[in-house]
Amino acid sequence: MRESRHRRLTRSAADRILGGVLGGFGQYFHISANLLRIIYVILTIMTAIVPGVIIYLILLIIMPPDPANPGILGMLHTLGDLSKQVTRDDHSRSRRQLTDVEEKDIKRNERS
């Protein structure tokens, strides 16, 4: 019971042929990943291939990688997060915050 609370649906790093999507479903639902692959291939062929490929690609993008072994897509995702963080840090360092500033109105035409 305790194990089911902490389980997450992730792409499998150990049981993968392409992206580990169906291996992740197999681990999550305790079903043979090969059985899921056979069913998925049959359904993909029956639906003219394109919808099955699109669904697989969407799942590949949406499903997080296995935290123990993220693979190349997980590493690319991590690098993307790091680059965003570095950009934010550089932006915050380049900005200076002013304190105790007084504001004065200066009219240029009144000097004449």
C-alpha positions in Angstrom: 0.0 0.0 0.0 2.8 2.4 0.9 4.6 1.7 -2.4 1.5 2.7 -4.5 1.4 6.1 -2.9 5.0 7.0 -3.9 4.9 5.4 -7.4 5.2 7.8 -10.3 4.6 7.2 -14.0 8.0 7.7 -15.6 9.7 6.5 -18.7 11.7 3.4 -18.0 15.4 3.4 -18.3 15.8 -0.3 -17.9 13.0 -1.7 -20.0 13.1 0.4 -23.2 13.2 -0.1 -26.9 12.7 3.4 -28.2 11.9 6.0 -25.4 10.9 3.8 -22.5 7.2 5.0 -22.6 5.6 1.5 -22.8 8.2 0.1 -20.4 7.2 2.8 -17.9 3.5 1.9 -18.3 4.4 -1.7 -17.8 6.3 -1.0 -14.6 3.6 1.4 -13.3 0.7 -1.1 -13.9 2.7 -4.3 -13.2 2.0 -5.6 -16.7 4.5 -7.1 -19.2 5.9 -4.2 -21.3 6.2 -6.6 -24.3 2.4 -7.3 -24.1 1.8 -3.5 -24.1 4.1 -3.1 -27.0 2.3 -5.8 -29.1 -1.1 -4.2 -28.3 0.2 -0.8 -29.1 1.7 -1.8 -32.4 -1.6 -3.6 -33.4 -3.6 -0.5 -32.5 -1.2 1.8 -34.3 -1.4 -0.3 -37.5 -5.2 -0.4 -37.3 -5.4 3.4 -37.0 -3.3 4.1 -40.1 0.0 4.5 -38.1 0.0 8.3 -37.8 -2.1 8.8 -34.7 -0.2 6.1 -32.8 3.1 7.7 -33.7 1.9 11.1 -32.6 0.5 9.8 -29.3 3.8 8.0 -28.6 5.8 11.2 -29.3 3.5 13.2 -27.1 3.9 10.7 -24.3 7.7 10.7 -24.8 7.7 14.5 -24.3 5.2 14.6 -21.4 6.4 11.7 -19.3 9.3 12.5 -17.1 12.4 10.2 -17.3 13.3 7.7 -14.7 15.0 9.7 -11.9 17.7 7.0 -11.4 18.8 7.1 -15.1 17.3 10.1 -17.0 18.9 9.2 -20.4 19.6 11.6 -23.1 16.2 13.3 -23.2 16.3 13.8 -19.4 19.8 15.3 -19.7 18.7 17.7 -22.4 15.7 18.7 -20.3 18.1 19.3 -17.3 20.4 21.4 -19.4 17.5 23.5 -20.6 16.5 24.1 -17.0 20.1 25.0 -16.1 20.3 27.5 -19.0 17.1 29.2 -17.9 18.4 29.4 -14.3 21.8 30.9 -15.5 20.0 33.4 -17.6 17.8 34.5 -14.6 20.9 34.7 -12.3 22.8 36.9 -14.9 19.8 39.1 -15.3 19.4 39.6 -11.5 23.1 40.3 -11.1 23.1 42.9 -13.8 20.2 44.9 -12.3 20.9 47.2 -9.5 18.4 48.1 -6.9 18.3 51.7 -5.8 17.3 52.7 -2.3 16.7 56.0 -0.6 16.1 57.9 -3.9 14.6 61.4 -3.9 12.6 62.5 -6.9 12.7 66.2 -8.0 10.8 67.8 -10.8 13.0 70.0 -13.1 11.4 72.2 -15.7 13.8 73.2 -18.5 11.8 76.1 -19.8 11.6 78.1 -16.5 15.4 79.0 -16.5 15.0 81.6 -19.3 
